[in-house]
Amino acid sequence: MKQRTNFLSRLFLAALVVCFFFIGGCGKDEQPPIDVGYVNLTIYPNSTEYIQLNSPGGYVYLYAEPPSRGIIAYRLSSNEFKAYERTPTYKKDSCGIYNRVIVDESGFFIIDTCTNSKWLIIDGTVYEGPAKYALYPYKTFYDGYTLRIYN
């Protein structure tokens, strides 16, 4: 009987340790500590107004109501779009409260010129620099005519 109690105690302890690791590891993929507010935009990427989005690899800067600092909309393929918040995820106010990330000259990266942080434009993940968080991604829905960007 004592062996069974000892076994159950060890099993309980092992289960507790496993639960601790699962719960403790969940914070690594959290969203950046920025406030983006409510966003629900609809644009027409095939129109001449958004000619930069007419082909894959194109991007535009869009206005969004504060506290957002704007949105980068990027055409990944003919049917897929990405959209990111322009508020930097590392020291967002290092160059003032209006600091925004921009797309670099190559079109492959999004950069913060104040902290030298760099993110990949295809998925918003950190590429180099001191930033620890990916850019805040917005959800997108494209039906072939309209692009909806929302959170």
Short mmCIF file of the C-alpha atoms (twelve columns), coordinates in Angstrom:
data_MODEL
# 
_entry.id   MODEL 
# 
loop_
_atom_site.group_PDB 
_atom_site.id 
_atom_site.type_symbol 
_atom_site.label_atom_id 
_atom_site.label_alt_id 
_atom_site.label_comp_id 
_atom_site.label_asym_id 
_atom_site.label_seq_id 
_atom_site.Cartn_x 
_atom_site.Cartn_y 
_atom_site.Cartn_z 
_atom_site.pdbx_PDB_model_num 
ATOM 1   C CA . MET A 1   0.000   0.000  0.000   1 
ATOM 2   C CA . LYS A 2   2.861   2.357  0.837   1 
ATOM 3   C CA . GLN A 3   4.414   1.796  -2.612  1 
ATOM 4   C CA . ARG A 4   1.142   2.686  -4.311  1 
ATOM 5   C CA . THR A 5   0.817   5.908  -2.285  1 
ATOM 6   C CA . ASN A 6   4.427   6.777  -3.110  1 
ATOM 7   C CA . PHE A 7   3.783   6.087  -6.817  1 
ATOM 8   C CA . LEU A 8   0.628   8.246  -6.828  1 
ATOM 9   C CA . SER A 9   2.488   11.069 -5.066  1 
ATOM 10  C CA . ARG A 10  5.243   10.983 -7.666  1 
ATOM 11  C CA . LEU A 11  2.731   10.836 -10.500 1 
ATOM 12  C CA . PHE A 12  0.879   13.846 -9.066  1 
ATOM 13  C CA . LEU A 13  4.139   15.768 -8.661  1 
ATOM 14  C CA . ALA A 14  5.185   14.959 -12.241 1 
ATOM 15  C CA . ALA A 15  1.791   16.093 -13.561 1 
ATOM 16  C CA . LEU A 16  2.086   19.307 -11.552 1 
ATOM 17  C CA . VAL A 17  5.559   20.022 -12.989 1 
ATOM 18  C CA . VAL A 18  4.339   19.398 -16.552 1 
ATOM 19  C CA . CYS A 19  1.377   21.758 -15.997 1 
ATOM 20  C CA . PHE A 20  3.739   24.400 -14.617 1 
ATOM 21  C CA . PHE A 21  5.897   24.277 -17.760 1 
ATOM 22  C CA . PHE A 22  2.876   24.518 -20.052 1 
ATOM 23  C CA . ILE A 23  1.438   27.460 -18.139 1 
ATOM 24  C CA . GLY A 24  4.805   29.191 -17.728 1 
ATOM 25  C CA . GLY A 25  5.703   28.851 -21.413 1 
ATOM 26  C CA . CYS A 26  2.566   30.518 -22.716 1 
ATOM 27  C CA . GLY A 27  3.817   34.074 -22.268 1 
ATOM 28  C CA . LYS A 28  6.543   33.894 -24.911 1 
ATOM 29  C CA . ASP A 29  4.242   34.484 -27.868 1 
ATOM 30  C CA . GLU A 30  2.216   37.298 -26.323 1 
ATOM 31  C CA . GLN A 31  1.309   40.332 -28.329 1 
ATOM 32  C CA . PRO A 32  3.482   43.427 -27.904 1 
ATOM 33  C CA . PRO A 33  2.557   45.871 -25.144 1 
ATOM 34  C CA . ILE A 34  0.992   48.453 -27.455 1 
ATOM 35  C CA . ASP A 35  -2.521  49.848 -27.731 1 
ATOM 36  C CA . VAL A 36  -3.977  49.649 -31.226 1 
ATOM 37  C CA . GLY A 37  -7.645  50.351 -30.605 1 
ATOM 38  C CA . TYR A 38  -10.474 49.218 -32.862 1 
ATOM 39  C CA . VAL A 39  -9.706  48.801 -36.567 1 
ATOM 40  C CA . ASN A 40  -12.170 47.852 -39.304 1 
ATOM 41  C CA . LEU A 41  -11.145 49.152 -42.746 1 
ATOM 42  C CA . THR A 42  -12.288 48.206 -46.224 1 
ATOM 43  C CA . ILE A 43  -10.250 49.138 -49.295 1 
ATOM 44  C CA . TYR A 44  -10.264 48.167 -52.969 1 
ATOM 45  C CA . PRO A 45  -6.708  47.010 -53.767 1 
ATOM 46  C CA . ASN A 46  -7.346  46.655 -57.506 1 
ATOM 47  C CA . SER A 47  -8.355  50.308 -57.877 1 
ATOM 48  C CA . THR A 48  -5.992  53.009 -59.103 1 
ATOM 49  C CA . GLU A 49  -6.106  54.596 -55.639 1 
ATOM 50  C CA . TYR A 50  -4.115  51.616 -54.327 1 
ATOM 51  C CA . ILE A 51  -2.042  50.924 -57.439 1 
ATOM 52  C CA . GLN A 52  0.915   49.850 -55.264 1 
ATOM 53  C CA . LEU A 53  -1.196  46.868 -54.120 1 
ATOM 54  C CA . ASN A 54  -2.032  45.747 -57.668 1 
ATOM 55  C CA . SER A 55  0.748   43.151 -57.684 1 
ATOM 56  C CA . PRO A 56  2.448   40.882 -55.115 1 
ATOM 57  C CA . GLY A 57  5.168   42.644 -53.140 1 
ATOM 58  C CA . GLY A 58  3.343   45.969 -53.137 1 
ATOM 59  C CA . TYR A 59  2.461   47.860 -49.983 1 
ATOM 60  C CA . VAL A 60  0.686   50.999 -48.813 1 
ATOM 61  C CA . TYR A 61  0.467   52.983 -45.603 1 
ATOM 62  C CA . LEU A 62  -3.090  53.376 -44.347 1 
ATOM 63  C CA . TYR A 63  -4.567  55.727 -41.790 1 
ATOM 64  C CA . ALA A 64  -6.271  54.267 -38.712 1 
ATOM 65  C CA . GLU A 65  -7.875  56.119 -35.825 1 
ATOM 66  C CA . PRO A 66  -5.703  56.721 -32.742 1 
ATOM 67  C CA . PRO A 67  -4.308  55.104 -30.668 1 
ATOM 68  C CA . SER A 68  -3.135  53.266 -33.808 1 
ATOM 69  C CA . ARG A 69  -0.241  54.937 -35.604 1 
ATOM 70  C CA . GLY A 70  -1.362  53.561 -38.938 1 
ATOM 71  C CA . ILE A 71  -1.262  50.310 -40.859 1 
ATOM 72  C CA . ILE A 72  1.049   48.770 -43.435 1 
ATOM 73  C CA . ALA A 73  -0.965  46.707 -45.932 1 
ATOM 74  C CA . TYR A 74  1.177   44.295 -47.971 1 
ATOM 75  C CA . ARG A 75  0.189   42.054 -50.882 1 
ATOM 76  C CA . LEU A 76  1.884   38.705 -50.309 1 
ATOM 77  C CA . SER A 77  0.360   36.921 -53.321 1 
ATOM 78  C CA . SER A 78  -2.512  37.420 -55.730 1 
ATOM 79  C CA . ASN A 79  -4.983  36.226 -53.085 1 
ATOM 80  C CA . GLU A 80  -3.249  36.947 -49.760 1 
ATOM 81  C CA . PHE A 81  -2.622  40.178 -47.876 1 
ATOM 82  C CA . LYS A 82  -0.830  40.996 -44.640 1 
ATOM 83  C CA . ALA A 83  -1.487  44.036 -42.464 1 
ATOM 84  C CA . TYR A 84  0.619   45.308 -39.559 1 
ATOM 85  C CA . GLU A 85  0.351   48.058 -36.970 1 
ATOM 86  C CA . ARG A 86  2.924   50.819 -37.507 1 
ATOM 87  C CA . THR A 87  3.555   51.300 -33.782 1 
ATOM 88  C CA . PRO A 88  7.024   49.892 -32.989 1 
ATOM 89  C CA . THR A 89  7.008   46.966 -30.557 1 
ATOM 90  C CA . TYR A 90  10.230  48.082 -28.847 1 
ATOM 91  C CA . LYS A 91  10.498  51.472 -27.126 1 
ATOM 92  C CA . LYS A 92  7.567   52.779 -29.140 1 
ATOM 93  C CA . ASP A 93  8.135   56.379 -28.063 1 
ATOM 94  C CA . SER A 94  11.943  56.474 -28.383 1 
ATOM 95  C CA . CYS A 95  11.759  59.208 -31.037 1 
ATOM 96  C CA . GLY A 96  8.550   60.792 -29.805 1 
ATOM 97  C CA . ILE A 97  4.938   59.765 -29.590 1 
ATOM 98  C CA . TYR A 98  4.525   59.789 -33.368 1 
ATOM 99  C CA . ASN A 99  7.306   57.294 -34.120 1 
ATOM 100 C CA . ARG A 100 6.203   54.783 -36.804 1 
ATOM 101 C CA . VAL A 101 7.790   51.810 -38.532 1 
ATOM 102 C CA . ILE A 102 8.372   52.028 -42.293 1 
ATOM 103 C CA . VAL A 103 9.110   49.641 -45.145 1 
ATOM 104 C CA . ASP A 104 12.789  49.749 -46.117 1 
ATOM 105 C CA . GLU A 105 14.041  50.421 -49.654 1 
ATOM 106 C CA . SER A 106 14.312  46.716 -50.517 1 
ATOM 107 C CA . GLY A 107 10.639  46.112 -49.715 1 
ATOM 108 C CA . PHE A 108 11.529  42.955 -47.749 1 
ATOM 109 C CA . PHE A 109 11.750  44.475 -44.269 1 
ATOM 110 C CA . ILE A 110 9.893   46.831 -41.975 1 
ATOM 111 C CA . ILE A 111 12.226  48.986 -39.898 1 
ATOM 112 C CA . ASP A 112 12.211  51.298 -36.905 1 
ATOM 113 C CA . THR A 113 14.850  53.917 -37.679 1 
ATOM 114 C CA . CYS A 114 15.061  54.987 -34.016 1 
ATOM 115 C CA . THR A 115 15.994  51.622 -32.480 1 
ATOM 116 C CA . ASN A 116 17.322  49.852 -35.606 1 
ATOM 117 C CA . SER A 117 14.820  47.035 -35.115 1 
ATOM 118 C CA . LYS A 118 13.915  45.144 -38.269 1 
ATOM 119 C CA . TRP A 119 10.989  42.808 -39.032 1 
ATOM 120 C CA . LEU A 120 10.222  40.573 -42.030 1 
ATOM 121 C CA . ILE A 121 7.411   42.007 -44.133 1 
ATOM 122 C CA . ILE A 122 6.042   38.573 -45.066 1 
ATOM 123 C CA . ASP A 123 5.064   37.653 -41.494 1 
ATOM 124 C CA . GLY A 124 6.052   40.511 -39.162 1 
ATOM 125 C CA . THR A 125 8.582   38.497 -37.150 1 
ATOM 126 C CA . VAL A 126 11.710  40.091 -35.706 1 
ATOM 127 C CA . TYR A 127 14.685  39.820 -38.067 1 
ATOM 128 C CA . GLU A 128 17.312  41.809 -36.165 1 
ATOM 129 C CA . GLY A 129 17.742  44.511 -33.564 1 
ATOM 130 C CA . PRO A 130 16.608  44.852 -29.970 1 
ATOM 131 C CA . ALA A 131 12.883  44.218 -30.575 1 
ATOM 132 C CA . LYS A 132 11.562  41.048 -28.950 1 
ATOM 133 C CA . TYR A 133 8.008   41.087 -30.268 1 
ATOM 134 C CA . ALA A 134 6.679   40.635 -33.775 1 
ATOM 135 C CA . LEU A 135 4.693   43.497 -35.245 1 
ATOM 136 C CA . TYR A 136 1.026   43.524 -34.284 1 
ATOM 137 C CA . PRO A 137 -0.809  41.699 -37.102 1 
ATOM 138 C CA . TYR A 138 -4.282  42.640 -38.210 1 
ATOM 139 C CA . LYS A 139 -6.655  40.084 -39.662 1 
ATOM 140 C CA . THR A 140 -7.356  40.381 -43.374 1 
ATOM 141 C CA . PHE A 141 -10.087 39.064 -45.638 1 
ATOM 142 C CA . TYR A 142 -9.901  39.407 -49.417 1 
ATOM 143 C CA . ASP A 143 -12.731 38.326 -51.718 1 
ATOM 144 C CA . GLY A 144 -11.023 39.220 -54.996 1 
ATOM 145 C CA . TYR A 145 -12.465 42.727 -54.979 1 
ATOM 146 C CA . THR A 146 -12.434 44.189 -51.472 1 
ATOM 147 C CA . LEU A 147 -9.843  43.867 -48.730 1 
ATOM 148 C CA . ARG A 148 -11.051 44.055 -45.157 1 
ATOM 149 C CA . ILE A 149 -8.498  44.802 -42.411 1 
ATOM 150 C CA . TYR A 150 -9.712  44.367 -38.857 1 
ATOM 151 C CA . ASN A 151 -8.904  43.189 -35.345 1 
# 
